[in-house]
Amino acid sequence: MDTNKLLLYNQRSVKKSTLWILFLLLGWSYGSMDKILMQILYYLTLGGCGIWTLYRLFTLNGAIKKYNKKIAAEVGMDNQEMASMGLF
């Protein structure tokens, strides 16, 4: 695997444990995945009065994986490299 690609990926990808801590303590998840307007809407609606928060609890892992897969593709990783990192 190209170390330059790996370095770029590590700089831009989202760390699962960090994002979970931010979500549980501050409700922050969309902002880390380049969706600032969604994050503002989330805060303004107080997490959709709790419904949006419950939904996010069950979908956060999938959203992190999808975002990291998108970042891997942007830095030029092929499917074999992504699979070796567990993105498939």
C-alpha positions as CSV (number, residue, x, y, z in Angstrom):
1,M,0.0,0.0,0.0
2,D,1.3,3.5,-0.9
3,T,2.3,5.3,2.3
4,N,1.3,8.7,0.8
5,K,-2.3,7.4,0.3
6,L,-2.3,5.9,3.8
7,L,-1.1,9.2,5.3
8,L,-3.7,11.2,3.5
9,Y,-6.4,8.7,4.5
10,N,-5.4,8.9,8.2
11,Q,-5.5,12.7,8.2
12,R,-9.0,12.9,6.7
13,S,-10.8,9.8,8.0
14,V,-13.0,9.8,11.0
15,K,-11.9,7.7,14.1
16,K,-14.8,5.7,15.3
17,S,-14.1,5.9,19.0
18,T,-13.5,9.7,18.9
19,L,-16.7,10.3,17.0
20,W,-18.8,8.1,19.4
21,I,-17.4,10.0,22.4
22,L,-18.2,13.4,20.7
23,F,-21.7,12.1,19.8
24,L,-22.5,10.8,23.3
25,L,-21.2,13.9,25.1
26,L,-22.1,16.7,22.8
27,G,-24.4,15.3,20.1
28,W,-21.7,16.0,17.5
29,S,-21.5,13.6,14.5
30,Y,-22.6,15.2,11.3
31,G,-20.1,18.0,11.6
32,S,-17.2,15.6,11.6
33,M,-18.3,14.2,8.3
34,D,-18.5,17.4,6.4
35,K,-22.2,18.0,7.0
36,I,-22.2,21.2,9.0
37,L,-25.7,22.3,8.0
38,M,-27.1,18.9,9.2
39,Q,-25.3,19.4,12.5
40,I,-26.8,22.9,12.9
41,L,-30.2,21.5,12.1
42,Y,-29.7,18.7,14.6
43,Y,-28.9,21.2,17.3
44,L,-31.7,23.6,16.4
45,T,-34.3,20.8,16.6
46,L,-32.7,19.3,19.8
47,G,-31.9,16.1,18.0
48,G,-35.4,16.0,16.4
49,C,-36.9,16.0,19.9
50,G,-34.9,12.8,20.6
51,I,-36.2,10.8,17.6
52,W,-33.3,11.9,15.4
53,T,-30.9,11.0,18.3
54,L,-32.3,7.5,18.6
55,Y,-32.0,7.0,14.9
56,R,-28.4,8.2,14.9
57,L,-27.5,5.8,17.7
58,F,-28.3,2.9,15.4
59,T,-26.8,4.3,12.2
60,L,-23.6,6.0,13.3
61,N,-21.3,3.0,12.7
62,G,-22.6,2.7,9.2
63,A,-22.3,6.4,8.5
64,I,-18.7,6.3,9.7
65,K,-17.8,3.4,7.5
66,K,-19.5,5.0,4.5
67,Y,-17.6,8.3,5.1
68,N,-14.3,6.6,5.5
69,K,-14.9,4.6,2.3
70,K,-15.6,7.8,0.5
71,I,-12.3,9.4,1.8
72,A,-10.4,6.3,0.8
73,A,-11.7,6.6,-2.8
74,E,-10.9,10.3,-2.9
75,V,-7.2,9.6,-1.9
76,G,-7.0,7.0,-4.6
77,M,-7.2,3.7,-2.8
78,D,-8.4,0.8,-4.9
79,N,-10.9,-1.8,-3.7
80,Q,-8.2,-4.3,-2.6
81,E,-6.6,-1.6,-0.3
82,M,-10.0,-0.6,1.0
83,A,-10.8,-4.3,1.8
84,S,-7.6,-4.7,3.6
85,M,-8.6,-1.8,5.9
86,G,-12.0,-3.3,6.6
87,L,-14.0,-0.8,4.6
88,F,-16.0,-3.4,2.7
